[in-house]
């Protein structure tokens, strides 16, 4: 599975960005796709995930501001980020996890920078 992420950039406090991640290759039908982020000097943390059954999960710090969705036909997951804060600044990584095999794949990170 290959993951191609896009959509990062520089935005002002309170602004919005949308990240996209397209999966290609041997896509397992039962899977979880999601976004993780790593800020400088901090551990990587889960941001949001969505299952192939469209069940979602969010980190408490982004609930109500971020929304994850997916287009099954395009094998693409999106992360709509609203009301961005400087503490959202991080490299965001797309993740694909096959439910049955447990295989996990990572995309290259995309930088999100929120200026105050």
N, C-alpha and C positions, 0 to 999 in steps of 0.2 A: 504494500500500500504506500503510495506517495501522497504527500500532503503539500498543497501550495497555498500559502497564506498571503493575504494582501489587505490593505486598507489602513495601515498604521499611519502616523504622522504627528504633526504638532498642532495642538488646539489650545484655545484659551480656557481658563476656568469657566465651568458652566456649559461648555460646548459639547458637541456630539461627534462621534466617529462610528463607522460601521466596519467591522472586520469580517473578512470572508475567508473560508478555507475549503478548497476543493480537493476531494479525495479521488484518487485514480488507482487502477490496478485491481487486485483481487479483493473486491469489497465484500466482506461478510455481511449477510443480511441482518444478523443480530449483532448490534454494535452500540457503542456509546461514543459520541464525539463531544469534544469539549475544548475549553480554553483554560490555559494556566498562564500565570505571569510570574516574572521574577524582577523585582526591583533591585537596584544596586545595594549590595551588602545584605540582602535579605534572601530567605529561602524561597524556592518556587512554591506558589500556592495555587490552589484550584480557584478558578473564577466562576465557571459555569459549565454544566454538562447537559447533554440531551441524548436520550436513548433513541433507538430505532422506533420505539413506540411513542416517541414524543414526550416522554416524561423528563422534566427539567429539574435541575438542582442548582442553587446559587450559593456563593459565599455570602455571609451576612453583610459584608462590607459593600456589596454591590446590589443587594436586593432592592427593588423599586427603581433602580437607575439603569440597570443593564437587562437586556433581553436576548436570550439565545433562541435560535430557530434553525430549521433545516429544510432543505429542498431534497427530498429523497430521489427524485428523478435525476438531479444533477450531482448527487452525492456531495452536497455542499452544506456547510454549516455557517451561520452568521452570528455575529455578536454585535447587537446595537447598543452602543454605550452613550448614555445621556447624562447630563448634569455632571460632567467629568470634573474631578478634583485633582490637585497636584499629586496627591497620594496614589492616584491611579497610574502615575507614570511608571512604566515598566516595559520590559520586553514580553510580548504576549506570544504564547506558543499554542498551536493547534495540536490536538491529540485525538487519535483514533484507537479504540480498544475493541477487539473482537470478543464478544461475550463468551463464547464457548471455549475458544482456544486460549484466551487470555493474552494473546499477542497484542502488543502496544506499539504504536508508531507515533512519531513526532515530526511536525513540520519545522522549518526554519522559523525563527522568531521574527516578529515584526514589532518595531519600536513604536510605542505610544508615549508621547510627552505632553503633559498638561502644564501650561504656564499659569502662574498665579497673577 
